[in-house]
């Protein structure tokens, strides 16, 4: 592990299976927790105890929605090859906004099961959500053949 502190930021690199790089303002580089790792030696799996920085442990504990957003975005993005860098950035930011709003919509559905306006079919997906957004932005009828 290597780290550098420039108040209030801590830049940390830790080697697990790959190099893990983190930037934080709330943790200390010297705090560690013990975690179990499985390793294969001569065809036999064994468990060994590894000291992991508390920063990595906190990230794994609280990354919830960010990781889910990245995972959904990786499989459902509107990939466009653009000549200008800012166009690519623009479309990526639109994708992030749509995925994050989809996640918030799903959480809102769970918290408000009695709200009729939030009811959707069981197979309601991100593509259905995108389609609904486009219909609302273009002021198209809800259930009609597209023009």
C-alpha positions in Angstrom: 0.0 0.0 0.0 1.1 3.5 -0.7 -0.5 6.8 0.1 -0.1 10.5 0.1 -2.0 13.1 2.2 -2.6 16.7 1.1 -5.0 18.1 3.7 -7.9 17.3 3.5 -7.5 14.7 0.8 -5.9 11.2 1.1 -4.8 9.4 -2.1 -4.4 5.7 -1.5 -3.3 2.8 -3.6 -3.6 -0.8 -2.4 -2.8 -4.0 -4.2 -5.5 -6.7 -3.9 -5.9 -8.8 -7.0 -5.4 -5.6 -9.0 -4.3 -2.1 -8.0 -7.2 -0.3 -6.2 -6.9 3.5 -6.2 -9.0 5.7 -3.9 -9.3 9.4 -3.1 -11.0 10.3 0.2 -11.4 13.1 2.7 -12.9 11.1 5.6 -10.5 8.2 6.3 -7.0 7.6 7.7 -4.4 5.6 5.8 -3.2 3.8 8.9 -6.6 2.2 9.8 -6.9 -1.4 8.7 -9.4 -4.2 8.9 -8.9 -7.9 8.5 -10.6 -9.7 5.5 -10.5 -13.2 4.2 -9.3 -14.0 0.7 -9.4 -17.3 -1.0 -6.2 -18.4 -2.9 -5.4 -21.4 -5.0 -2.0 -23.0 -4.4 -1.1 -26.2 -6.2 -4.8 -26.9 -7.1 -6.0 -26.5 -3.5 -8.1 -23.6 -2.3 -7.2 -22.1 1.0 -8.3 -19.0 3.0 -5.9 -16.4 4.2 -6.3 -13.3 6.3 -5.3 -10.0 4.6 -5.1 -6.5 6.1 -7.3 -4.2 4.1 -7.3 -0.4 4.4 -10.4 0.9 6.2 -10.9 3.2 3.3 -11.5 0.3 0.9 -13.8 -1.4 3.5 -15.9 1.8 3.8 -16.1 2.1 0.0 -17.4 -1.5 -0.3 -19.9 -0.9 2.5 -21.4 2.4 1.2 -20.9 2.2 -2.6 -24.5 0.8 -3.1 -26.2 3.0 -5.7 -23.0 4.2 -7.4 -21.9 0.7 -8.3 -25.4 -0.2 -9.4 -25.5 2.8 -11.6 -22.2 2.0 -13.2 -23.3 -1.6 -13.8 -26.5 -0.6 -15.5 -24.8 2.1 -17.5 -22.2 -0.4 -18.8 -24.9 -2.6 -20.3 -27.5 0.0 -21.4 -25.7 3.1 -22.7 -26.4 5.0 -25.9 -23.0 4.7 -27.4 -22.3 7.2 -30.1 -19.1 7.7 -32.0 -18.6 11.5 -32.2 -16.0 13.6 -33.8 -15.9 16.1 -30.9 -15.0 15.1 -27.4 -17.7 17.2 -25.8 -20.4 15.4 -27.7 -19.3 12.1 -26.3 -19.2 13.6 -22.8 -22.7 15.1 -23.4 -24.3 11.8 -24.4 -22.5 10.0 -21.5 -23.9 12.6 -19.0 -27.4 12.1 -20.5 -27.0 8.3 -20.0 -25.9 8.8 -16.4 -28.9 11.1 -15.7 -31.4 8.6 -17.2 -29.9 5.6 -15.3 -29.8 7.5 -12.0 -33.4 8.7 -12.4 -34.4 5.1 -13.2 -32.8 3.9 -9.9 -34.5 6.7 -8.0 -37.8 5.8 -9.7 -37.5 2.1 -8.6 -36.6 3.1 -5.1 -39.6 5.5 -5.0 -41.8 2.7 -6.2 -40.7 0.5 -3.3 -41.3 3.2 -0.7 -44.7 4.1 -2.1 -46.5 0.9 -3.1 -50.0 2.5 -2.8 -49.3 5.2 -5.4 -51.2 4.2 -8.6 -49.1 6.6 -10.7 -46.0 4.5 -10.0 -47.4 1.2 -11.0 -45.7 -0.5 -14.0 -45.6 -4.0 -15.4 -43.3 -6.6 -13.9 -40.9 -6.5 -16.9 -40.5 -2.7 -16.7 -36.9 -2.1 -17.6 -34.5 0.8 -18.3 -35.4 0.7 -22.0 -39.1 1.0 -21.1 -38.2 3.9 -18.8 -36.2 5.6 -21.7 -39.1 5.1 -24.0 -41.5 6.6 -21.5 -39.2 9.7 -21.1 -39.1 10.2 -24.8 -42.9 9.9 -25.1 -43.3 12.5 -22.4 -40.7 14.9 -23.8 -42.2 14.6 -27.3 -45.8 14.9 -25.9 -46.8 11.6 -27.6 -49.9 9.7 -26.4 -49.3 7.1 -23.8 -50.7 4.0 -25.6 -50.8 4.6 -29.3 -48.8 3.6 -32.4 -45.9 5.9 -32.9 -46.4 8.4 -35.8 
